[in-house]
Amino acid sequence: MSQDDLAPAPARRRDSAATRAAILKAALETFTERGYDGAGLREIAGAAGADTRLISRYFGSKEGLFAEVVDLAYEKSMMMTPEHNADAARTLLTGEGGKEGDGLLLTLRSVSNPRAAAIMRDSIERNYQRRLADALPGTDATGRSAVLIAICAGVLLNRVLLGHTALNSPDTERLIPYLHAALDAVAKAPAADGPVGQPRDESTEG
């Protein structure tokens, strides 16, 4: 077999990668706009300029496609560790530094479907929560990372989607130190005598 016989193969691989990426992009936009139940595979394939059968080839099923979309949507979630919490608080309250609300609409519009909710929960726990827990000092890092993620989601929900007045006022920046302190209270290593707020058991002391 000559080298000329092998020449077309790289082009086919590039086409496949481009088609797969186009389907993912279209799926992200469609799932975000319509939620898991409202998004159709024909609609997604049409937006990507691809045959519907390619979704099965590349992703296996609607669930498989949604799982990859969720991983993509949550990929750039912010870190809320002591050294990053000042920036995280500012981003959460002002939107500076990026599209901090990415994935929020996708989550809210898909969570009513139990299978979609399970996929999103798995993605958060397997990726974002694990990365954050690995970066936190001290004990019970998994539980604390879950609390930090819940704080982040709550602030974004109220500011971005509900348009909470105090979180969108011209002087919202005055609230940054409060949020910074709240994030640090969870992110910093607990004291040696136990988690924050847990009373010491003085009966064991000499």
C-alpha positions as CSV (number, residue, x, y, z in Angstrom):
1,M,0.0,0.0,0.0
2,S,1.4,3.4,-1.0
3,Q,1.4,6.6,1.0
4,D,-1.1,8.0,-1.4
5,D,-3.6,5.3,-0.4
6,L,-3.4,6.5,3.2
7,A,-3.7,10.2,2.5
8,P,-7.5,10.7,2.8
9,A,-7.7,9.1,6.3
10,P,-6.6,12.2,8.3
11,A,-9.2,14.3,6.5
12,R,-12.0,11.8,7.5
13,R,-10.8,12.0,11.1
14,R,-10.9,15.8,11.1
15,D,-14.4,15.8,9.6
16,S,-15.6,13.4,12.3
17,A,-14.1,15.6,15.0
18,A,-15.7,18.7,13.5
19,T,-19.1,17.1,13.2
20,R,-18.9,15.8,16.8
21,A,-18.0,19.3,18.1
22,A,-20.8,20.8,16.1
23,I,-23.3,18.4,17.6
24,L,-22.1,19.2,21.1
25,K,-22.3,22.9,20.5
26,A,-25.9,22.6,19.1
27,A,-26.9,20.3,21.9
28,L,-25.5,22.7,24.6
29,E,-27.6,25.6,23.1
30,T,-30.7,23.5,22.7
31,F,-30.7,21.8,26.1
32,T,-30.0,25.2,27.7
33,E,-32.9,26.8,25.9
34,R,-35.5,24.0,26.1
35,G,-34.2,21.7,28.9
36,Y,-33.7,18.0,28.7
37,D,-37.4,17.0,28.0
38,G,-38.0,19.8,25.5
39,A,-34.9,19.2,23.4
40,G,-35.3,16.8,20.4
41,L,-32.5,15.0,18.7
42,R,-33.7,16.0,15.2
43,E,-33.6,19.6,16.3
44,I,-30.1,19.2,17.6
45,A,-28.9,17.4,14.5
46,G,-30.5,20.0,12.3
47,A,-28.8,22.9,14.1
48,A,-25.5,21.1,13.8
49,G,-26.0,20.3,10.1
50,A,-25.6,16.6,10.8
51,D,-27.6,13.4,10.3
52,T,-29.5,12.4,13.4
53,R,-28.0,8.9,13.2
54,L,-24.6,10.5,14.0
55,I,-25.8,11.3,17.5
56,S,-26.2,7.6,18.2
57,R,-22.8,6.9,16.6
58,Y,-20.9,9.5,18.6
59,F,-22.9,9.6,21.9
60,G,-24.9,6.5,22.0
61,S,-28.2,8.1,23.1
62,K,-29.9,11.3,24.2
63,E,-28.7,10.6,27.7
64,G,-25.1,10.1,26.5
65,L,-25.2,13.4,24.6
66,F,-26.7,15.2,27.6
67,A,-24.0,13.8,29.9
68,E,-21.3,15.2,27.7
69,V,-23.1,18.5,27.4
70,V,-23.3,18.8,31.1
71,D,-19.6,18.0,31.6
72,L,-18.9,20.8,29.1
73,A,-21.2,23.3,30.7
74,Y,-19.8,22.7,34.2
75,E,-16.2,22.5,33.0
76,K,-15.0,26.0,33.8
77,S,-16.7,26.3,37.2
78,M,-14.8,28.6,39.6
79,M,-12.6,27.4,42.4
80,M,-13.6,28.6,45.9
81,T,-10.4,28.0,47.9
82,P,-8.9,30.5,50.4
83,E,-6.5,31.9,47.9
84,H,-9.2,32.4,45.3
85,N,-12.2,33.4,47.3
86,A,-11.7,37.2,46.9
87,D,-11.9,36.7,43.2
88,A,-14.7,34.2,43.5
89,A,-16.8,36.6,45.6
90,R,-16.3,39.4,43.1
91,T,-17.2,37.3,40.2
92,L,-20.3,35.9,41.9
93,L,-21.6,39.3,42.8
94,T,-20.5,41.4,39.7
95,G,-20.1,38.9,36.9
96,E,-16.5,40.2,36.3
97,G,-14.1,37.7,34.9
98,G,-16.3,35.4,32.8
99,K,-19.6,33.8,32.1
100,E,-20.2,32.7,35.6
101,G,-23.8,31.8,34.9
102,D,-23.0,29.2,32.3
103,G,-24.8,26.0,33.1
104,L,-27.4,27.5,35.4
105,L,-30.2,27.7,32.9
106,L,-29.3,24.2,31.6
107,T,-29.6,22.9,35.2
108,L,-32.9,24.6,36.1
109,R,-34.6,23.7,32.8
110,S,-33.6,20.1,33.0
111,V,-33.8,19.2,36.7
112,S,-37.4,18.2,36.6
113,N,-36.4,15.1,34.7
114,P,-35.1,12.5,37.3
115,R,-32.6,11.0,34.9
116,A,-31.3,14.4,33.8
117,A,-31.0,15.4,37.5
118,A,-29.0,12.3,38.2
119,I,-26.7,13.0,35.3
120,M,-26.1,16.6,36.5
121,R,-25.5,15.5,40.1
122,D,-23.0,12.9,39.0
123,S,-21.1,15.4,36.8
124,I,-20.9,17.9,39.7
125,E,-19.7,15.3,42.2
126,R,-17.4,13.5,39.9
127,N,-15.7,16.6,38.4
128,Y,-16.2,20.0,40.0
129,Q,-16.8,18.9,43.6
130,R,-13.9,16.5,43.5
131,R,-11.5,19.1,42.1
132,L,-12.6,21.6,44.7
133,A,-12.3,19.1,47.6
134,D,-8.8,18.1,46.5
135,A,-7.8,21.8,46.6
136,L,-9.3,22.5,50.1
137,P,-7.2,22.3,53.2
138,G,-8.3,20.4,56.3
139,T,-10.8,17.7,57.0
140,D,-14.3,16.9,55.6
141,A,-13.2,18.5,52.3
142,T,-16.0,16.7,50.3
143,G,-18.8,18.0,52.6
144,R,-17.3,21.6,52.6
145,S,-16.9,21.6,48.9
146,A,-20.6,20.7,48.5
147,V,-21.6,23.6,50.8
148,L,-19.4,26.0,48.7
149,I,-21.0,24.8,45.5
150,A,-24.5,25.3,47.1
151,I,-23.5,28.9,48.1
152,C,-22.3,29.6,44.6
153,A,-25.5,28.3,43.0
154,G,-27.7,30.2,45.4
155,V,-26.0,33.5,44.7
156,L,-26.1,33.0,41.0
157,L,-29.7,32.0,41.0
158,N,-30.8,35.0,43.0
159,R,-28.6,37.5,41.1
160,V,-28.7,36.3,37.5
161,L,-32.1,34.6,37.1
162,L,-34.3,36.2,39.8
163,G,-32.6,39.6,39.5
164,H,-32.6,40.2,43.2
165,T,-32.5,43.9,43.7
166,A,-29.7,44.1,46.4
167,L,-27.5,41.8,44.3
168,N,-27.9,43.9,41.2
169,S,-27.7,47.5,42.6
170,P,-25.0,50.0,41.6
171,D,-23.3,49.5,45.0
172,T,-23.4,45.7,45.0
173,E,-19.6,45.7,45.4
174,R,-20.1,46.6,49.1
175,L,-21.4,43.1,49.6
176,I,-18.2,41.4,48.3
177,P,-16.4,41.4,51.7
178,Y,-19.4,39.6,53.3
179,L,-19.5,36.9,50.6
180,H,-15.7,36.6,50.8
181,A,-15.9,36.0,54.5
182,A,-18.7,33.4,54.1
183,L,-16.7,31.5,51.5
184,D,-13.6,31.6,53.7
185,A,-15.6,30.4,56.7
186,V,-16.3,27.1,54.8
187,A,-13.1,26.9,52.7
188,K,-10.5,27.4,55.4
189,A,-9.3,24.4,57.4
190,P,-11.5,23.7,60.5
191,A,-10.0,24.3,63.9
192,A,-8.2,21.4,65.5
193,D,-11.0,20.9,68.1
194,G,-13.7,20.3,65.4
195,P,-15.8,21.9,62.7
196,V,-16.8,25.6,63.0
197,G,-19.6,26.0,65.5
198,Q,-19.3,22.5,67.0
199,P,-18.9,22.8,70.8
200,R,-15.9,21.2,72.4
201,D,-16.5,18.1,74.6
202,E,-15.1,19.4,77.8
203,S,-15.9,16.1,79.6
204,T,-12.9,14.5,78.0
205,E,-10.5,17.3,79.1
206,G,-8.4,16.8,82.2
